Structures are given as structure tokens and as C-alpha cells.
């Protein structure tokens, strides 16, 4: 596949919306995402525009969305990396001890799965994470449903390792998700 892996731009909010809505209709969505298609499809365009504007992977941005763009301009997949500053509260309600990244919203269209795109997308997110000078990120985390074995395998092949921590994202889920981490190279 000749996909270009790159950061999404704020003006591409309509494509980000379209891919997210497709992701939320995937059979694995209930164990992969904290929101639902029914809720997301009702969001106004301003929601999607603001969401895309925050995820530009620019210096000082709170997040970066990385996409796999096909030669025809369509998006085959996406991943978002959120920056969590030390002293803030994370999704699970815990205080973040040191600056870190959090991978969320991982999705590759079914017809592109098994092609290595997930590794390339997360690789781009990790490259961006390690390039951030302030705050310097100590690690990048992600959370995965214990029954999502396919995702767990993919993340471990990329280099994420279990931390032994589980997190419950109430009220979205009553299941404790497994935390995996990728330590900053050289640390």
C-alpha cells in the first residue's frame, strides 16, 4: 500500500469525523472506544472542528492525530496521541506523576488491517511524542480491553508492555482495561 502517514490538519475535520463515525460502527467498537456512534453522529460540525483543531501535532498542541492517507486522498486509519501534563488528572481519575502521552482512537479500516498501518501510525505518534521538548514525555500509554486480543497483540508487537495497572473508565465501561506502556527510548 502506498499510504502517506502524516499529521492531520485542523481543516480536515470532515474527514476526521467521517473516519470516526466509521470506526464507531465497527464490530469491535464497544470494546475499543469510550463513545458510541449514536452519540457521535449527533455532534454538530463545531464539535468536530474543535476536536480537529486541538489535535494538530503542532508545538504546544494538546494532541496529535496521525492518519494513513491513500493515494486517492481517503483515510485508511488514524491514531490520536494526547499529551498529559504532570499534576493533571488522567481519564481514569488518577493524578499524572510525570508528563506522558496517551494513545487513543486507534482505528484502521477492515480492508487495510494486517498491512502494518497500525505500526506506522503509532510509530508516527511516538516520533512526535519523543520530539516534544516541553513537557518532555517519559512514556506513552494506551489502554486496551482485556477481550480485545487482536489489539493487545498488535500493541505488543510495536513494543508496548503491560504495566500491571488496570483502569476503569466509568461511566463508559464497567470493565477494567489493561494499561500498556512504551518507555521513552534511552531512559
Secondary structure, DSSP 8 states (H G I E B T S, - for coil): ---EEEE--GGGHHHHHHHHHHHTTSTTHHHH-SS-HHHHTTS-HHHHHHHHHHTB--TT-SEEEEEEE-TTS-EEEEEEEEEE-TTSB-TTS-B-SS-EEEEEEEEE-GGGTTSSHHHHHHHHHHHHHHH--SS--SEEEEEE-TT-HHHHHHHHHHT-EEEEEEEE-TTT-SSEEEEEEEE-TT-
